Amino acid sequence: MMEILDKHLTNHPAEGVLSMVGLMAEHGFHVNLKRIRRLFKIMDYCAIYRRKSLSKLGLADYIRAYLLRNLVIDRPNQVWSTDITYFPMKKGFLYLTAIMYVYSRKILSSGISNTLNHNGV
């Protein structure tokens, strides 16, 4: 039963408990909402949907001043930036790192990895 849930949720990550009760009924399993919620908890799964208040400020300890706010970028090698983002995969995450040269707005380097560990490269 969990294999059916896992396969379906990989292709349809936005579906929740009610949809899964219907899916299990189609496969011949008669389960209720509590059972599906318990299976979701075992699978460490929560549905992906837009949540409220994502733009609220975090803890004050982690807030840093934006130092480039009024800076005019008018010469080479003045500002470089980097970003790390992640994509959920079937087992874990895939991490994308990019280094950008702000003066020309070009991506200088990028890399993909399945861990955030640094190999000493």
C-alpha positions in Angstrom: 0.0 0.0 0.0 2.9 2.4 0.8 4.4 1.7 -2.6 1.2 2.8 -4.3 1.2 6.0 -2.2 4.9 6.7 -2.9 4.6 6.2 -6.7 1.5 8.4 -6.9 2.9 11.1 -4.7 6.1 11.3 -6.7 4.0 12.2 -9.8 1.4 14.3 -7.9 3.1 15.9 -4.9 0.2 18.4 -4.3 -2.4 15.7 -3.4 -3.4 15.3 0.2 -5.1 12.9 2.5 -8.6 13.0 0.9 -7.3 12.2 -2.6 -5.2 9.3 -1.2 -8.3 7.8 0.5 -10.0 7.8 -2.9 -6.9 6.4 -4.6 -6.7 3.5 -2.0 -10.4 2.8 -2.5 -9.7 2.4 -6.3 -7.0 -0.1 -5.5 -9.3 -2.1 -3.2 -8.0 -0.8 0.2 -10.6 0.5 2.5 -8.8 3.0 4.7 -9.9 6.2 6.5 -8.3 9.6 6.9 -6.5 8.6 10.1 -4.7 5.7 8.5 -3.5 7.9 5.5 -2.3 10.6 7.9 -0.4 8.0 9.9 1.2 6.6 6.7 2.1 10.1 5.6 3.8 10.6 9.0 5.8 7.4 8.6 6.8 8.4 5.1 7.7 11.9 6.4 5.5 13.4 3.8 3.5 16.7 3.7 1.6 18.0 0.8 3.1 20.9 -1.2 0.9 23.9 -1.4 1.2 27.7 -1.1 1.3 28.6 2.6 0.5 32.0 4.2 3.1 34.4 5.6 6.1 33.1 3.9 7.5 36.6 3.5 7.5 37.3 7.3 10.8 38.1 8.7 12.7 35.4 10.4 14.7 35.5 13.7 16.4 38.8 14.2 19.7 37.0 14.7 19.8 35.9 11.1 18.7 39.2 9.5 21.6 41.0 7.8 21.6 44.4 6.2 21.5 44.5 2.4 24.7 46.2 1.7 24.1 46.7 -2.1 20.9 48.7 -1.8 22.2 52.0 -3.0 25.4 50.9 -4.6 26.0 51.8 -8.2 27.7 48.9 -9.9 29.8 50.6 -12.6 33.1 48.8 -12.9 34.4 45.2 -13.3 35.2 43.0 -10.3 33.1 45.2 -8.0 30.4 42.7 -7.1 30.0 38.9 -7.4 27.2 36.9 -6.0 26.4 33.3 -5.3 23.2 31.3 -4.8 22.3 27.8 -3.7 18.9 26.3 -4.5 17.5 22.8 -4.1 15.1 20.6 -6.0 13.2 17.8 -4.3 13.9 14.4 -5.9 12.5 10.9 -5.3 15.2 10.2 -2.7 16.6 13.4 -1.2 17.4 16.7 -2.9 19.5 18.0 -5.8 21.4 21.1 -5.1 22.3 23.8 -7.7 25.0 26.3 -7.0 25.7 29.3 -9.2 28.3 32.1 -9.1 27.3 35.3 -10.9 29.3 38.3 -12.0 26.9 41.2 -11.3 28.6 43.8 -13.5 27.9 41.8 -16.7 25.0 39.7 -15.2 26.6 36.5 -16.5 26.7 33.1 -14.8 30.4 32.4 -14.3 30.1 28.9 -12.8 27.4 26.5 -11.7 27.4 23.0 -10.2 24.9 20.3 -9.3 25.4 17.9 -6.4 23.3 15.5 -4.3 24.9 16.7 -1.1 25.9 20.0 0.4 29.3 18.6 1.6 32.4 20.2 0.3 34.9 17.6 -1.2 37.9 19.9 -1.0 37.8 20.6 -4.7 
